[in-house]
Amino acid sequence: DAKTTQPPSMDCAEGRAANLPCNHSTISGNEYVYWYRQIHSQGPQYIIHGLKNNETNEMASLIITEDRKSSTLILPHATLRDTAVYYCIVRAGGTSYGKLTFGQGTILTVHP
Amino acid sequence: ETGVTQSPTHLIKTRGQQVTLRCSSQSGHNTVSWYQQALGQGPQFIFQYYREEENGRGNFPPRFSGLQFPNYSSELNVNALELDDSALYLCASSLGTGLANNEQFFGPGTRLTVL
């Protein structure tokens, strides 16, 4: 699986959009981009994933660049409960083998 | 729909002992993965079970072993515990379909402390 690079920490004001970047310059054509988050002392929570196209769900939007070498997770209106570690993960397709390779992630702190 | 549950929540053992951690998959899921998360680190993949067979393993020694039962619940067994085994152990279930876009749902974890 391709390696990802994320900033170690970010801050965001409550109510503003949080934009979390991820670099995955060695991504292969069949690899998906996944985002998970982990609130303190809980298990990771799935947020969103995508292959090429931008994706949106009730939690967030995922913007993937045309060359697929980077992506941005957008939380449109951050709340204090969004304070967590956010993990960007790249994972191969075409298999039921479910290994997720977590890096250090980005610690997002949402301030009042 | 019942989520992923794990037991026990916390556990304290001493070096050399053996431990068994348990996981119940989310309803309808046939795949279980186990992860170890040391303090301040991201989760590290231990192994995965698909339809009662191990079908992938991370860089963990053989004293880490597992089982998956016909109802798709799972156990993680660790023998000869070492101090470095102290960690949060996470179980994740998913529906294995041969496709990658099957997200994993994590349980709350078991906090193991080895003294």
Interface residues (C-beta under 8 A of the other chain):
Chain A: N30 Y32 Y34 S41 Q42 G43 P44 Q45 Y46 H49 L51 V85 Y87 R91 A92 G93 G94 T95 S96 Y97 G98 K99 L100 T101 F102 G103 Q104 G105
Chain B: V4 T31 S33 Y35 Q41 G42 P43 Q44 F45 Q48 Y50 N55 G56 G58 L88 L90 A92 S94 G96 T97 G98 L99 A100 N101 N102 E103 Q104 F105 F106 G107 P108 G109
